[in-house]
Amino acid sequence: MKKLTKLISSVVIFAVMTFSVTAQSVSVTNSFGGNTDSLSGDDFLIFDRSGDKEDTHISDRLQLDVTSKYIDSRVRLDFNGSGNKDGKNSAIQTRGYVDFRPVQPLNFMLGNAFFTKWAMKHGYLQALDDNHVSSKLCGNNGAAVLFNMAGFQLSAGTGYESYLDLNLGASYTLPNVFAIGVTSQDTTNNNRSISAYVGLLAVENLTLNAGYSYNFMAYDYLPNCEHVAILSVGYKFADFGLFIAADALYDITGKSYNSTTEEFVEQKDVDGDKYNSYCAVLFAGYDVNDKLTISCRGIAYNADKTRKTIKNSHSFIIYPNFDFKTEVGTFTAGARFYLSKNGGYKGFTIPFVWKYKLKVL
């Protein structure tokens, strides 16, 4: 698997460099700092409940985007220096994809990370500002072919794992009315995941997405679950520069897939009590002017993707922050506060990112 991963990475990098010569658009984006939302490492500064600070965490992300008549591609280099301030345990990761379009309706995807390429907009989580892997028509990586015409997309592909994991997807959008789509990932395996999403497009400035996922794959604030209901709503007050959004993900049956027994078993906390996991998110962002945006995100959940939880433990994250655009890039900073129902205040972090984009062509 490692050899195949390296091969795909090498092919993607070579293709990107080759087609950069005749590209219509080439841009380089660099993000420096520490922010778990946008970089691979920890937040820039971390303080415990007593106010004691850990070592400063530094990460960097260098990204090359290339667009031409027949190619869309991206290569991303992530440097995570959070492990140790002397850099000995730093991690470097190279990811990317190539989307080749030899004829208008067909797209051929190859890469070890597709990011949000061909992710369904009606599967977008607006308050979290993210797409779960179940909303990605081509899956998360590997090789895929996608047909795209007149608002209709149909895809088939496989990841680069050592076993066959067929990924299928279909989506249809009727402009200004609705959008609907379905994905089946790892279809040929016992732990297959099947998801469906629908979005309302008929109301101006309102985005309403709903979804359902069978064998939902673990997410930051939700573990693997047998059945999950998903809802995301957002509204933009265009005249005021205000955007508000809310997401909700709920584990319907309180069960998860056990790879050892190949069955769905009840999720239980450390006390042996069954529980249904959930994640609820609220977001508000306000454009003060063309350069400054202030926002706040609140998250409530009772189990993260590692399924580490205790009885009746409800955790909360409150994250006020700002984005400030300058001639030398955009600066993002804020404070992320962590709380729990049983333990109260647990500490806070200071995320910080300096993002600069340079258009070469």
N, C-alpha and C positions, 0 to 999 in steps of 0.2 A: 504493500500500500504506500509506503514512504517513497519507493522508487517511482511509482505512478504519479504521486503527488508532485515530486520534483520534476518529472517529465512534463506534466501539464503546465506547471509554473514556467518552465523553460520555454515551452512552445508559445505561451501567452506573451511572455516578455519579448521573445524574438519577433512575433507578429506585430506587436505594438511598435517596436523600434523600426521595423521594416516599413509599415504603412505610415509612420510619422513623416516620412520623406514627402509623400504626396497627399498629406492630410489637408482637409479644409479648415479644421480647427484643432489646435493643440493648446492645452493649458496645464500648468503645474501649480498644485496647491500644497502648501505646507502648513501644518498645525503643530504648534509647540506649547507645552505646558503640562497640565495634569487634570484630566476630566474623564470620568468613567463613561459619560454619555457620548463622547466624541473621539476618545483616544483609547489605546489598549491597556493603559496602566491605571493606577489609582488616582484619586483626586490629589491636587497639588500639595495641600496641607491637610493633615488629619489630627484632630484633637479628641482625647477621650473625655469622659464626663467630668474629670477633675481638672481639665484644661491643659493636661500634658500633651506635648506635640511629638509626633513621630518625625523621622527624617523626611526631608522634602522629597516628593516623588516627581520625577521628570520623565515625560514621554514625548515622542515626536512622530508625526505621520507625514510622509511625502507621497504625493499622489500625482500620477500622470494620466490625463484624459486625452484621447485622440478620437476625432470624428472625421470620416471621409465619406465619399459617395457610397462605398460598399462596406465600410467598417465602422463600428463603434467599439471602443476598447478602453480598459482602465487597468493600470498597475498601481498597487498601493504597497508601500514599505512602512511597516510599523516598528518603531523602536520603543520598548518598554523598559525603562530604567528603574521601575518601582522596587525591584527585588532587593537591591543593595546600592547605597549611594556611591560605592567605589566602582560600580559598573560590572563587577564580576558575574553577577547573576542576571544581567540584562538579557532580554529576549528580543530577537529580531524575526519578523514574520513578513513574507512576501506573498501577496495575493493579487489575483486579477482575473480578467476574462477578456475574450474577444467575441464580438457579435458580428458575424459575417453575413452580408446580404447580397448574394450573387444575382438574384432576381427579386423584384419588388415584394412579393408576398412572403418569401421565405427568409428565415433567420436561422443561422447555425451558431450555437453557443458552445464555447469551450473555456473552461477555467476552473481554478480551485476555489473561487468565491464569486458568486454572481451579484453580491450586495443586494440592491433593490431593483436591478434590471428585470423588467417584465414582472414586477410585483403589482398585483391588482390594487388600483386606487381605492376600490370599495372594500379592500381588506386592510386599509391603513388605519392605525391607531393614532388618532389625532392628538390626544392629550399626552401620550407617551412619545409622539413624534417618531414612530417606528412601524415597520412591517414585520409581522411574525413570519417565520419560514413557511407556514402553512398557506400563506397568501401569495407565494411566489410561484408563478406558472411553470417555470423551468426548474424548480427546486433550488437548492443552495449552491450546488457546484457540479462538476463533471462535464457531460456533453449532452446537448439537447437540440432539437429542431423545433421551430415555432412558425406557424402560419399566421399572418397578420393582414387582414383585409376587411374594410368596411365595418370597423368596430368589433370584429370577431377575431379571437385568438384561440389557437389550438396547438398544444405542445406535447412533446414526448421526449424523454431523455433518461439518463441514468447517472448516478453519482459516481465518484471515483473510488468508492469503497471496494474491498476485495470480493464482495458478493454482488449479485445482480440486484439492484434496487431501482426498479422502474418507476419513473416519475411522470405523471400525466396531469394535464391542466386544460381547462377550457374557460373562456370568458366572452361575454357579449355586452356591449355598451350601446344603448339607444340614447344619443345625445339629448341632454336637457330633460330626460325622463327617468331612466334607471340604468343600473349596471348589475350584472349577475355573473358569478363564476364559481368553479369548483376545482379542487386539486385532489389528486390521489398520489401520495408520496410513499416510497418504499413499498409499492403496490405488490410486488412479488414476495414479500416477506411477511411473517406472522405479525410483526409489529407495525403493519401498515397504518398510515394516517390519512383520513379522508376529511376534507373540509369544504364548506360552502359559504359564500359571502354574497351579500346583496347591498346595493347602495342606491339611495334616493337622490336624484339629480334635478327634480322638478321645481325646487324652491330655491330662489336666488339667495346666495350667501350662506345657505344651510347645507351642511354635509351630514348625512345620516347613514351609517354603515352598521350592518348586523351580520353575524356569522355563527356558524356551528362547526365544531371540530371533534371528530372521533379519534381517540388516541392522540390527544394534543401533546405536541413535543414541548419539553420543558422550556420555560421562559424565565426572565430575570426574577419576576415576582410571582411566578406560578410554576408548580412542579408538573411533571407528566401526569395527565388525567385522562380517564376513559371518555368522558363526554364533557365538553365545555361550551357554554353559551357566551357570545361575544357581542358587545354593543359599543359603538363609538359615535358621538355626536359633537358637532362643532358649528359655531355660528360666528360670522365676521360682520361687525358693525363698521362697514366701509367708511362712513362719514366721520367716525370717531377714532379710527385706527385701533379698534379693540377686537380681540379674538378670544373667545372662550370655548372650552372643549371639555368633554368628560368621556372616560373609558370605563368599561366594566367587563371583567372576565370571571366567570363563575363555574366551578366544578360541580356538575349536576349530580353525579352519583357517588362521589367520594371514593372512587377507585382509580388505580393506576396499573400500568402494564408491568409485570414482573418477568424479566428476561430469563430467569432461571426456570420458572414453572411454565412460562409462556401463557400465562393467564392474567386476568385482571383481578387484583386483590384490593381489599379495603385499605385506604390510607389511614394510618394511625399515628398519633403523636407519641411522645416518649412515655406517657402514662398508659398507653395501650387503648386510648379512646379514639373512636372513629371521628374524622372531621372532613368537612368540605372546604377545599382551599378557594380563595378568591383574591382578586386584585381590583381595586377601585382607584381611579385617578381623576383629579381635577386640574385644569390648567387655565390660566388667564395671561394674555400678553397684550401690551399697550405700546403703540408706536408714539413716543413722545414727539419725535420729529423724524426727519429723513435719516438721521445718524444714530439716534438712541432708541432702543427698545427695552422696556422693563417687563419682566414676567415672573410668574410664580407657579410652581407645580407641587401638588400634594398627592402623596401615594399612601394607600392603606392596603395591607396584605397580611396574611397569616401563615404563609409558607413560601420560601423562595425555591429556586429550581433545584437546590440541593436537598430539599425536604427537611431542613433542620428547623424544627419548631417545638414548642412546649405547649402544654395544655392551656387553652384559652389565651394564647399569645397572639395579640394583634399588634403589628408593627406599623410605624408611620414614618414617612419622610416628607419634610417640608423644605422646598428649595426655591427661595427668591434669588433672582439673578438679573443681569443686564447684558445686552450686546451693544457695543459702541463701535461704529464704523469710522475709520480714518483713512487717510491717503496711504497709510502703510499697513492696511489690513483691518480686520475686525477683532476686537478684544471682548472676551466673554469671561465674566467672573460672578461669583455669588457665594452663598453659604448654604450647605446642605445639612439640615438638622435631623437627627435620628432619635426616635422615641419608641417606646413600647408600652402596652397597657399595664403589664406587670412590673416592668423595671423602670418606667418613667424615662427621663432624659438620659440618653446613652452617649452623647457627644456630637460633634459636628465636623464638617470638612469644608475646605475652601477650594472649589474647582477654579481653574484658570486656564484659558486657551487664547493664544494669539494665532489667528488664521489669516494667511495671505495667499491670494490667488494671482498668478501671473499668466496672462494670455500671450502665448508665443505667436499664434496665428489667429 
